[in-house]
Amino acid sequence: MISTERIIVEMQRQLNYAKTANDDQAVREALTAIRALCQVVLVSNDQKDEPIITPKTMSIAHQPQLPSSIEGVPLEEDDANGNSIFEF
């Protein structure tokens, strides 16, 4: 397990980077890293198996479901040739 002191040192390094960064994207990345480090400490102190939610996992979790023929039901399309296996 990584010590809390080591994580705090890394948070300070990321904060210094955010302070000196010249563009908004670099600042956002440093702040996101700080948020993730905070969650690591908080979750490890609580000893819970809760998932860590980051912007990347939030965007994956909320994507709309597209219709699929995996369930055994053929997709209905206007220009399809019926039940042809050669539909692309």
VOLO-351205 format. One record per atom (N, C-alpha, C): x, y, z; residue number from 1. Coordinates in Angstrom, 1 decimal, always signed. Example, Ala and Ser with C-alpha at 12.3 -4.5 7.8 and 13.67 -1.06 7.14 Angstrom:
<pts>
+13.2 -5.7 +7.8 1
+12.3 -4.5 +7.8 1
+13.2 -3.3 +7.8 1
+12.8 -2.2 +7.1 2
+13.7 -1.1 +7.1 2
+12.9 +0.0 +7.9 2
</pts>
This chain:
<pts>
+0.8 -1.2 +0.0 1
+0.0 +0.0 +0.0 1
+0.9 +1.2 +0.0 1
+0.5 +2.2 -0.7 2
+1.2 +3.5 -0.8 2
+0.9 +4.3 +0.4 2
+1.9 +4.9 +1.0 3
+1.7 +5.7 +2.2 3
+0.9 +7.0 +1.8 3
+0.2 +7.5 +2.8 4
-0.6 +8.8 +2.6 4
+0.4 +9.9 +2.4 4
+1.5 +9.9 +3.0 5
+2.6 +10.9 +2.9 5
+3.1 +11.0 +1.4 5
+3.3 +9.8 +0.8 6
+3.7 +9.8 -0.6 6
+2.7 +10.4 -1.5 6
+1.4 +10.1 -1.2 7
+0.3 +10.6 -2.1 7
+0.2 +12.1 -1.9 7
+0.4 +12.6 -0.7 8
+0.4 +14.1 -0.5 8
+1.5 +14.8 -1.2 8
+2.7 +14.1 -1.2 9
+3.8 +14.7 -2.0 9
+3.5 +14.8 -3.5 9
+2.9 +13.7 -4.0 10
+2.5 +13.7 -5.4 10
+1.4 +14.8 -5.7 10
+0.5 +15.0 -4.7 11
-0.6 +16.0 -4.9 11
+0.1 +17.4 -4.9 11
+1.1 +17.6 -4.1 12
+1.8 +18.9 -4.1 12
+2.5 +19.1 -5.4 12
+3.1 +18.1 -6.0 13
+3.8 +18.2 -7.2 13
+2.8 +18.5 -8.4 13
+1.6 +17.9 -8.4 14
+0.6 +18.2 -9.3 14
+0.1 +19.6 -9.2 14
-0.1 +20.1 -7.9 15
-0.5 +21.4 -7.7 15
+0.5 +22.5 -8.2 15
+1.7 +22.2 -8.0 16
+2.8 +23.1 -8.5 16
+2.8 +23.2 -10.0 16
+2.6 +22.0 -10.6 17
+2.5 +21.9 -12.1 17
+1.3 +22.7 -12.6 17
+0.1 +22.6 -11.9 18
-1.1 +23.4 -12.3 18
-0.9 +24.9 -12.2 18
-0.1 +25.3 -11.1 19
+0.1 +26.7 -10.9 19
+1.0 +27.3 -12.0 19
+1.9 +26.5 -12.6 20
+2.9 +27.0 -13.6 20
+2.5 +26.7 -15.0 20
+1.4 +25.9 -15.2 21
+1.0 +25.5 -16.5 21
+0.5 +26.7 -17.3 21
+0.8 +26.7 -18.6 22
+0.4 +27.8 -19.5 22
-0.9 +27.6 -20.2 22
-1.4 +26.4 -20.2 23
-2.7 +26.2 -20.9 23
-3.7 +25.6 -20.0 23
-5.0 +25.8 -20.4 24
-6.1 +25.3 -19.5 24
-6.1 +23.8 -19.5 24
-5.8 +23.1 -20.6 25
-5.8 +21.6 -20.6 25
-4.9 +21.0 -19.6 25
-3.7 +21.6 -19.5 26
-2.7 +21.1 -18.6 26
-3.2 +21.3 -17.1 26
-3.8 +22.4 -16.9 27
-4.3 +22.7 -15.5 27
-5.4 +21.7 -15.2 27
-6.3 +21.4 -16.1 28
-7.4 +20.5 -15.9 28
-6.8 +19.1 -15.6 28
-5.8 +18.7 -16.4 29
-5.2 +17.4 -16.2 29
-4.6 +17.2 -14.8 29
-3.9 +18.3 -14.4 30
-3.3 +18.3 -13.0 30
-4.3 +18.2 -11.9 30
-5.4 +19.0 -12.1 31
-6.5 +19.0 -11.1 31
-7.2 +17.6 -11.1 31
-7.4 +17.0 -12.2 32
-8.0 +15.7 -12.3 32
-7.1 +14.7 -11.6 32
-5.8 +14.8 -11.7 33
-4.9 +13.9 -11.0 33
-5.0 +14.1 -9.5 33
-5.1 +15.3 -9.1 34
-5.2 +15.6 -7.6 34
-6.5 +15.0 -7.1 34
-7.6 +15.1 -7.9 35
-8.9 +14.5 -7.5 35
-8.8 +13.0 -7.3 35
-8.1 +12.4 -8.3 36
-7.9 +10.9 -8.2 36
-7.1 +10.5 -7.0 36
-6.0 +11.3 -6.7 37
-5.2 +11.0 -5.6 37
-6.0 +11.2 -4.3 37
-6.8 +12.2 -4.2 38
-7.7 +12.3 -3.0 38
-8.6 +11.1 -2.8 38
-9.2 +10.7 -3.9 39
-10.1 +9.5 -3.8 39
-9.3 +8.3 -3.4 39
-8.1 +8.1 -3.8 40
-7.3 +6.9 -3.4 40
-7.1 +6.9 -1.9 40
-6.8 +8.1 -1.3 41
-6.6 +8.2 +0.1 41
-7.9 +7.9 +0.8 41
-9.0 +8.6 +0.4 42
-10.3 +8.5 +1.1 42
-10.8 +7.1 +1.0 42
-10.7 +6.4 -0.1 43
-11.3 +5.1 -0.3 43
-10.4 +4.1 +0.5 43
-9.1 +4.2 +0.5 44
-8.3 +3.3 +1.3 44
-8.4 +3.5 +2.8 44
-8.7 +4.7 +3.2 45
-8.9 +4.9 +4.7 45
-10.3 +4.3 +5.1 45
-11.3 +4.3 +4.2 46
-12.6 +3.8 +4.6 46
-12.6 +2.3 +4.4 46
-11.7 +1.7 +3.7 47
-11.6 +0.3 +3.5 47
-12.9 -0.2 +2.8 47
-13.4 +0.5 +1.9 48
-14.6 +0.1 +1.1 48
-14.2 -0.2 -0.3 48
-15.0 -1.0 -0.9 49
-14.8 -1.4 -2.3 49
-15.6 -0.6 -3.3 49
-15.7 +0.7 -3.0 50
-16.5 +1.5 -3.9 50
-15.7 +1.9 -5.1 50
-16.4 +1.9 -6.3 51
-15.6 +2.3 -7.5 51
-15.2 +3.8 -7.4 51
-14.1 +4.1 -8.0 52
-13.6 +5.5 -8.1 52
-14.2 +6.0 -9.4 52
-15.0 +7.1 -9.2 53
-15.6 +7.7 -10.4 53
-14.8 +8.9 -10.9 53
-14.4 +8.8 -12.1 54
-13.6 +9.8 -12.8 54
-14.4 +10.3 -14.0 54
-14.0 +11.4 -14.5 55
-14.7 +11.9 -15.7 55
-14.8 +10.9 -16.9 55
-13.7 +10.1 -17.0 56
-13.7 +9.1 -18.1 56
-14.7 +8.0 -17.8 56
-14.8 +7.5 -16.6 57
-15.8 +6.5 -16.3 57
-17.2 +7.0 -16.4 57
-17.4 +8.3 -16.0 58
-18.7 +8.9 -16.1 58
-19.2 +8.9 -17.5 58
-18.3 +9.3 -18.4 59
-18.8 +9.4 -19.8 59
-19.0 +8.1 -20.4 59
-18.4 +7.0 -20.0 60
-18.6 +5.7 -20.5 60
-19.9 +5.2 -19.9 60
-20.2 +5.4 -18.7 61
-21.4 +4.9 -18.1 61
-22.7 +5.5 -18.6 61
-22.6 +6.7 -19.2 62
-23.8 +7.4 -19.6 62
-24.0 +7.4 -21.2 62
-23.4 +6.5 -21.9 63
-23.5 +6.5 -23.3 63
-24.8 +5.8 -23.7 63
-25.6 +6.3 -24.7 64
-26.8 +5.6 -25.0 64
-26.6 +4.3 -25.6 64
-27.6 +3.4 -25.4 65
-27.6 +2.1 -26.0 65
-28.0 +2.1 -27.4 65
-27.2 +1.5 -28.3 66
-27.6 +1.4 -29.7 66
-28.3 +0.0 -29.9 66
-29.2 +0.0 -30.9 67
-29.9 -1.3 -31.2 67
-28.9 -2.3 -31.7 67
-29.0 -3.5 -31.4 68
-28.1 -4.5 -31.8 68
-28.8 -5.8 -32.2 68
-28.2 -6.5 -33.1 69
-28.8 -7.8 -33.5 69
-28.2 -9.0 -32.7 69
-27.4 -8.7 -31.7 70
-26.7 -9.7 -30.9 70
-27.8 -10.5 -30.1 70
-28.9 -10.0 -29.8 71
-30.0 -10.6 -29.0 71
-30.8 -11.6 -29.9 71
-30.4 -11.8 -31.2 72
-31.1 -12.7 -32.0 72
-32.3 -12.1 -32.8 72
-32.5 -10.8 -32.6 73
-33.6 -10.2 -33.4 73
-32.9 -9.3 -34.5 73
-33.2 -9.6 -35.7 74
-32.6 -8.9 -36.8 74
-33.0 -7.4 -36.8 74
-32.0 -6.6 -37.2 75
-32.3 -5.1 -37.2 75
-33.1 -4.8 -38.4 75
-34.1 -3.9 -38.3 76
-35.0 -3.5 -39.4 76
-34.4 -2.2 -40.0 76
-34.1 -2.2 -41.2 77
-33.6 -1.0 -41.9 77
-34.3 -0.8 -43.2 77
-34.5 +0.4 -43.6 78
-35.2 +0.7 -44.8 78
-34.7 +0.1 -46.1 78
-33.3 +0.1 -46.2 79
-32.7 -0.4 -47.4 79
-32.2 -1.8 -47.3 79
-32.7 -2.6 -46.4 80
-32.2 -4.0 -46.2 80
-32.9 -4.9 -47.1 80
-32.3 -6.1 -47.4 81
-32.8 -7.1 -48.3 81
-33.4 -8.3 -47.5 81
-34.1 -8.0 -46.4 82
-34.8 -9.0 -45.7 82
-33.8 -9.7 -44.8 82
-33.8 -11.1 -44.8 83
-32.9 -11.9 -43.9 83
-31.6 -12.3 -44.5 83
-31.1 -11.5 -45.5 84
-29.9 -11.9 -46.2 84
-28.7 -11.8 -45.2 84
-27.8 -12.8 -45.2 85
-26.6 -12.8 -44.4 85
-25.5 -12.0 -45.0 85
-25.8 -11.4 -46.2 86
-24.8 -10.6 -46.8 86
-25.1 -9.1 -46.7 86
-25.8 -8.7 -45.7 87
-26.1 -7.3 -45.4 87
-24.9 -6.7 -44.8 87
-24.5 -5.6 -45.3 88
-23.4 -4.9 -44.7 88
-23.8 -3.5 -44.3 88
</pts>
